[in-house]
Amino acid sequence: MNRTIIAGIGSYVPDNVVTNEELTQFMDTSDQWIQERTGIKERRYARRFEETTATIGAAAARVAMERAGVTAADIDFVIFATLSPDYFFPGCGVLVQRLLGLKDVGALDVRNQCSGFLYGLSVADQFIKTGMYRNILLIGAEVHSYAMDFSTRGRNVSVIFGDGAGAVILQSSQDKERGILSTHLHSDGSEAEVLSMPNPGFHSGVHRPEWKPPVPEQKYGGVFITQDLLDKEDFYPYMDGQAVFKKAVIKLPEVIQEALGANNYTPADLQLMIPHQANLRIAQFVQQTLKLRDDQVFNNIQKYGNTTAASIPLALCEAWENGRVKEKDLVCLAAFGSGFTWGSALLKW
Ligand code: ACO
């Protein structure tokens, strides 16, 4: 069977650099607190009213397409992973189809947050291997800066996340020495709300009775956005950081070992491991657990913060541009995040 290769990779980050110091204008925080806890020095925020998740995703896609030597006419499927879509619906996939002038090909939106890119990669891999599609455009992109709580109340979340996009073109190859070897996906919804943005939503408190909004005085409707929600400004991401941290440092090494084991490799065989850029401390923990050397791991969260679905392609693109990934290198990608969902991919570049 043919293998799926990454034929081209691209990224895009907004040019607006926001330092930790700048955030102290809006909330009670400090450069020292942010760097010590997360490793983040700065992040990018989109140009308001000009850039969206779909437009920056399209910008990354153009670079990936050029590097793969394909045009809009060649793309036969689009997968778009994000948790910060332009619209509640339709998804960003169709917006990118329009922005790039693609044919009326299928466009699939992936809602798997931090592991969205890996879920998308796994889906694309199956489509390519079966011969159904020849050139799949996979994008991971986020604009977090439009919807976070920039007051002190939201500081544990808002200092972490940044905006950015990464994209790859996936193609079939007969070269048995290259391509995706395997992907491994998992989920556990028992703690779904630990890292979540439940509002606005259609849940009306069913999953967590303590989050039940006051019932509006009407028989139908009126649950999605209530006055109470607006009054309490209860529409921001929620995160129990310590619970996420504890689970991530167990599941990430586990799923990396799963990918290596499935292909008879050990951590020592890896040329590069790129963990989802959630928090530098999590990445360092994973590195220590797997006894990986510094030159086997690539992180760039210091410059971009956590860009969720974009973080892996953004880091992979930079690693490739800097010569840290060379042809036939053994590369492992791994992510853990909201859901919880987590996964890994092992590939030969
Ligand atoms: N600046 C200053 N103080 C802050 C900030 C901030 N930005 N945020 C929280 N604090 C305060 C808290 O209010 C608390 O104060 P208190 O002791 O007076 O109550 C104190 O700092 C400690 O808060 P904790 O939440 O216990 O801080 P912790 O050391 O756990 O660090 C953090 C928080 C960085 C979120 C950490 O838990 C973490 O990294 N968790 C992993 C979560 C993560 O990486 N999420 C990314 C998204 S998920 C993903 O992508 C996998």
Boltz pocket constraint, residues with backbone or C-beta under 6 A from the ligand:
constraints:
  - pocket:
      binder: B
      contacts: [[A, 28], [A, 29], [A, 30], [A, 33], [A, 34], [A, 37], [A, 38], [A, 114], [A, 155], [A, 156], [A, 157], [A, 159], [A, 160], [A, 195], [A, 239], [A, 240], [A, 241], [A, 242], [A, 244], [A, 245], [A, 248], [A, 276], [A, 277], [A, 278], [A, 279], [A, 281], [A, 282], [A, 306], [A, 308], [A, 336], [A, 337], [A, 338]]
      max_distance: 6.0
